[in-house]
């Protein structure tokens, strides 16, 4: 398991960056829907868009947090 420690740390960082990018796109899309800049879509679609991107953000962030916890467990096991 020690050989996967670097992979877990790197993948955790990449997944966290992806989560923040999804959140940014969700906020930008929701704000544009709330403000009415997209005339073909109703404003309530902004709530659905925001909810969907928040779900994706929290899912990715949870996966990254589990990878951090797993790498911490492997690191403490390594010291023993």
Buried (B, 14 or more C-beta within 10 A) or exposed (E): EEEEBEEBBEBBEEBBEBBEEBBEBBBEBBEBBBEEEBEEBEEEBBEEBBEBBBEBBEEBBEBBEEBBEBBEEBEEEEEE
